[in-house]
Amino acid sequence: MGSKYPPSVRGCLPLWTLTLEVAFILVFCFFMDYDSSSKDHKALMGTYGAIFQDVTVMAALGLGFLTSSLWKQGWSSVAFNLFMLALGVQWSVLLNGFLNQNMVITLSSMQQATMSSMSPLISVGAVLGKVNLVQLVVMTLMEVTVFDTMRMVSKKFLHMPDYINMMYIHVFAACFGLTVAWHFTKPLPKGAQKKDQMARSPSLFAMLGTLFLWIFWPSFNSALLHSLPDRKIAVFNTYYALAVSTVTAISLSALAHPQGKINMAYIHNAVLAGGVAVGAPSHLIDSPWIAMVLGLITGLMSSMETKSLPEHFNHVMWTHDTCGVGYTFGLPVSSSGCWILSKSIQEKQGLFQNKRASFHCYRSNFCM
């Protein structure tokens, strides 16, 4: 995100964004309306309001400050993050209204729009320093459109609940961001190492973003669950996975350093791997030790990937992942995917054995 724009970009960007905002206002004026149902609004604000606030803090402060550790794009990345969030939420509300043929704004729709808008906020970490604000606007509109369309298709045709298709936002955002980064870095730009240098003060604010994400990640993983017992289990499992991945990442960071010091790159990336890993199955894990094992595995994976994968991405695959989006949000999902696969296989085997036992019981009764 360079600070020097050509005159054409400086002249067109404000007019284009203001025109887009006026178009949003007109569409909201003629098509959208607030929910006026006779529900218990006090209870709704007590539950969904608090979760909506937690998700907004994650998006605005957590992901905003997480990408502020670079020397050249420190503070501009925070402003661009807020700009993309504000634009993405408006577009996601409109898009979901048209796709679902429900033009009523509810607290739940605002919450899902905020969570959908987090997809480009994650992807921007892979292209930080390589795109300007005009390209970020196009990227935000395209990514939110593709993600919400995929969620609608999964819900209507695959009968997948909102919770499941939303929890795969991490791997979708990582793949989308790496694809855009692969397009912009062939060959690798000169001075990329200078752009990746961390400044001391922005690095501290990036740690603040990591803390915001760490604190509010249990609320994010349980946001779309309607059952209170499932929401409680999701919060517990997310916390245990985050705790174990944090201990693992800090320990490996001190072990890998010649002087036993803690590397901030491990802290920014690997401590969040546990929360990413247990996103989809967080309410299905019936024991804390399973969540802790997932946190341990993903903490080890993300720490080793933080040390080894950037060189392969930059020089072998010609993909310059600026903030490590691939091994922070993308690869930890593979461990939870393996767990879900093994769980489904066990359930199918148990169902098959029950049917087989029922068949033998029916056969023995029939023969008697």
N, C-alpha and C positions, 0 to 999 in steps of 0.2 A: 504494500500500500504506500507507494511513493507519495511524497508531499508535493512534488512538482508536476502539475497537470498542464497539458497544452492549452492554449487559449480556447480552442473549440470545446474541450471538455469543461473548462471553467465557465463558459457561457451557456452550454446546453444543460449541464447537470441540474442547476437550481430550477430552471424553467421546466425541465422534464419531470422532476420529482414533485414540484408544485402542481403541475398538470395532472399527474397521477393521483395526488392527494385530493384534488378537486373532483376527479372522477370517482374516487372512493366515497367522498361525501355525498355525491349525487346518488350513487347506488344505495348507500345506507338510507338516504332520505326516501327513496321511492320503493324500496324492496324490503328493508330490514325493520324489525320492530322488537321491543322488549317482551319478555315473558310476563304475562299478566294472569297466570293461573292462581288458583286459591290454595297454594301449598303453604306449609309452615315456613315462611321466609326467615324467621329467627333461627330455626333449626338448620336450615340450609346455609345461612351465613355462618353459623357456628362451626359447621363441618367443612363444607366446600370452600367457604371464604378463607379459612385458615390454610387449607391446602393450596388454594390458588395463590395466596400470598407467598407461601414457601416456594412454589414453582417459579413465580416471578422473580423472587430474590435469586434463585439458582441461575435463571437465564440472564438477568441484568447484571448482577454483581459477580456471581460465580464464574460463568463463562466469559464475562467481560474482562475481569481482572486476570483470568487464567492465561490469556494470550498477551498479557502486557509485559512479559519478561524480556522481550527483545530490545536491543539497544536502539534500533532505528524506528521501530513501529510501536513503541511502548504505549504512549497515551492516545495516539490516533486509533489504535485498535479498540480501545474502550469506547470511544465515541462512535466508531463504525459499528460496533456490536449493538449499542443502544439504537442506532438508526435502523439496522437490519431487524432487530426485535420489534420495534414499533411498526415498521412496514409489513413484516411477516405476519403479525397478529391480525392486522386489518384484512390482509389478503386471505388468510386462512379462514377467518370467520365468514367472509363472503363466499369463498370457494366451497366450504363445507355446507353452507346453506343451499347453494345451487345443486351440489352433488346429491345431497340427501333430501332435497325438495322440502326443506324446513327452514324458512327465513325468519325464525324467532331466535333472538339472542338470549341464551341462558347462561348461568354461571358455569355450568358444565361445558358448554360450547366454548366459552372464553378460556376455560382451563385447558381444553384440548387444543385450541388454537395456539395458546402460549407454548404448549409442549411440542406441537408441530413446528413452530417457529424456532425451536432450539436446534433443529436439524441443520440449517445454514450456519448457525452460530458455532456448531461443532465443526462443520466442514471448512469454515474460514481459517481454522488453525493450520490446515494443510497448504493454503495458498497465501498465507500472510506474507506481505512484501512483494508479491508478484502481480497483483491486480489492483486496479483503481476503484473508486467508489461507483462509477457507472457500471463496471462489470460486477460489482457486488450486488447492486440493485437487480440486475438481470439474473444473477445466480440465486438470489433470495426468492424471486418470483418463480423461477423455474423449479427450484428444489422443493419449495413448499407445494407447488402444483403437483409434482410427481409423487411426493410422499403422501399427500392427502388423497390423491387418486388411487394409489396402491392400497391405502387403508380402506377406502370405500369398496374397492373390488374384493379385498380380503373379507370384508364384513358381509357383503351381499352374496357373493358367489362361493366363498370358502367357509362361510359361517364362522368366521374367527372373531372373537369378542374384541372390543376396543382396547382392553388392557393388553392383550397379547400383541396385536399389531402395532401398538404404540411403543412397547418395550423394545422392539427391534430398531428403534430410531438410531441407536448408537452405531450399529454396523452399517445401516443405510447411509448415515451421514459420513462415516469414515470412507466408505467406498465412493461416494459422490465427490467428496473433497479430494481424495487421491486421484480420481479420474480427471478432475479439473486441473490438479497440480501436474499430472503427467502431460496434459495438453500444453501447459505454459512453460515447461522446463525441458525443452529439447533443442539444443544441448543445455547443460546446466549454466545458469547465469553467472557471470563474473561477479565477484564480490559477495557471493552467497554466504561465505563464512563470516564476513563482516556483518551481514544482516542478522546472522544467527547468534551474534555475541550477546550475552546477557549483561545488562546493566544492574548495578547493585540495588538501586532504589526500585526500579520496576520489577525486579525479581522478588522483592519483598511483597509488592502488591500482587504479584502472581501467586505467591504463597497465600495471601489473603483470599484470593479467588478459590484456591484449592480448599481452604478451610470452609468457605461458604458452601461449596459443593459437597464437602464431606458431611457437614452438619445437616443439610436439607435433602440429601440423597434418599434417606428412608421415606420421606414424604413424597418424593417423586415416584419411587417404585410402588407405593401404595395409593397413589392419587386416584386411579380409575377403578379401584376395587370397591364394590358396593357393600359387601359383607364385612361387618366389623371384625369378626374373628379372622377372616382372611387378611384384612388390613393390618391387624395386630401382628400376625405371623410374618407378613411381609416386612414390617418395620423391624422386628427382631432379627430376622435373617439378614436383612441388608446391613444392619449395624454390626453384627458379628463378622460378616464377610469383609466389611470395610476395616474393622479393627485388626483382623488378622493380616489383610493385605498391607496395612500401614506398618505394622511391626515387621513384616517380611521385607518390605521395600527399604525401610530405614536401616535394618540390619545388613542387607546385601549392599546398600550404598556404602556403609562404613567398612564392610569387608572388602569391597572392590577398590577402595581408595588406598594408595600406598601409606598415607598417614592416618588412616582411620577416620577421615572427615566425611561428613554427609554431603552428597551431591544433590543440588536443588533439582536437577533434571529428574532424578528418581522420585523426589517428593511430589513434583508437579504431575507426574504421569502415573507412577505405579501405585500410589496410595488409593487411587480411585478405581483401580481395576476390580476390586471385590464388589463394589456397588454396581458396576457395569455387568459383571458376570451373573449376579443373581437377579437381574432385572425381570426377565420373563418368568422364571420358576420360583420367585421369592415366596409366593403364598402356597406353593406346592411342597416345599421342603418341610418335612415334619419333625426334623431334629436339628438342633443348633450345630452339631459337629459336622453335618454335611455342608452347611453354609460356610463354616470355618475352613473346611478342606478346600472348597471352591475359592475362598479368599486366599488361602496359602498358594494354591496352584497358579491362580492368576497373578498374584503378587510376584511369584518367581518368574513367570512368563514375561510379564511386563517389565520387570527389572532387567532381565537378560536382553530383552528386545530393545530397551532404551540404550543399552551399551553397544549392541552389535548391529541392529537393523538400520539405523540411519545411514551408515556407510554403504550398505547394499542398496537401499532405496535411492541414494543420491548418485551412485556411480555405476551400478549394475542395471537397475530398472529405469534409470533416468527420471526418477520421481523424487522431487525435493519436498519432503514432508516437514514443513517448518517447525511445527509445535508437537510433532509426534502423535498425530491424530490416529494413525493406523494401529499403533500398539497401545494406545490409551483407551480408545473407544471401540476399535474394530476387533482385534484378536482376542480380547478377554471373553467376548460373547461365544467363542468356539467351545470353551469349557462348559458353559451352561447348556449349549446345544447338545453336547455329548451326554450330559446328565439327563436332559429331557428325552433324548433318544433312548437311553438305557431304561429310563422310567417307563416310557411307553411300551418298550419291548417286554418289560416285566409285567405290566398290566395286561398286555395281550396274552402272554403266556399264562397268567393266572386265570384270565377269562376262558382260555382254551381248556385249561385243566378243570375248571368248574363245569364247563359244558360236557367234557368227557366224563367226569364223575356223575353228572346228572344222567347222561346217556346210559352208563353202566348200571346205575340205580334203577332206571326205568326198565332196562333189559332184564335185570334180575327179578324185578317185581312181575314183569310180563311172563317170564318163564315159570314162575311159581304159580 
